[in-house]
């Protein structure tokens, strides 16, 4: 998706960029685990997808082209996206996203797309997003696709910053094993040029 300009040590953030604090990454991965559980619940409920609003006001958008393929991919890989949105009109970006989701057959190995908008008390929104792929090659293929590139290029117009986590789903997206964090890319669009950091989790 992008070339990092710096690398952060495991378990550290940039003190001048609060969104990079590892505590946020921990919360993000916990949210991805919740989204994974919702995916599994929908699979056992006949494979439902679509749009809905939950009792807390969060707006969900789930697209699964083939539930059998999603169930069969064990392990699977994913991307978790958490954006700190600007108070702007997000319709242009939403339109690109909608066009992508209308033609998921263009993206071999893309198994599920799950987007959640969390309204904030100040009238803005924050987004969490889980995209599941059959393998790493499928994940890399999406990065070179035209519509996806359009969405990436528009990101600085819609987000102050964002966290992008690459994960492994050891027992697949519908299994019980929790997501495992591979690495995180952290974007600060307030900087010119954009500040991009790579952080890998501790090992051992």
C-alpha positions, 0 to 999 in steps of 0.5 A, a space after each residue: 500500500 505504501 512505503 514506510 518512512 520510519 520503523 517503530 520498535 515493538 510496543 512503542 509509538 511516536 509521542 507526537 502522534 497519539 494515534 500511534 500509541 500501542 494501546 490503540 492497536 490492542 483495542 483495534 485487534 480486539 475489535 477485529 476479534 469482535 467483527 470476526 465473531 459477528 461474521 461467524 454468527 452470520 454464517 451460522 444464521 444462513 449466511 446473511 450479509 447486507 447493512 444494519 444498525 446495531 443498538 449502539 448506533 454503529 452502522 454495519 456493512 458486510 459483503 461476503 461473495 461466497 460463504 463456502 469459500 470463506 469457511 474453507 480458507 483456513 488459515 486466512 489473512 486479513 487487513 484491519 483499517 481504523 481511520 480517524 476521520 475528518 469532518 468532511 463529506 465522505 460521499 466521494 469515498 463511499 461511492 468508490 467503496 460501493 463500486 468496489 463492493 458491487 464487483 467483488 468478483 474482480 478480486 480473486 481471493 477476496 472473501 469478505 468485506 466488513 465495514 463499521 461506522 461508529 458515530 462519535 459524540 462530536 458529530 464525526 465518525 470513526 471507521 473500523 474495517 475488516 477485509 478477509 483474503 484467502 492468502 497473502 497473494 490475494 491481499 497484495 493483488 488488491 493493492 494494485 487494483 485501480 479502484 482501490 488505488 483511487 480510494 487510497 489516493 483519496 484517503 488524505 482528504 477524508 482522514 486525519 490519520 489511520 492505522 492499518 493492521 495486517 493480520 493472520 486468522 489461524 483458523 479462518 475468519 469463521 473459526 474460534 482462533 483470535 486474529 494474530 497481528 503481523 504488522 501495522 502501518 500508521 499514517 499521519 496525513 497532517 505531515 507533508 509528505 505523509 508520515 508512514 510508520 511500520 511497527 511489528 509486534 514483539 516476538 518470543 
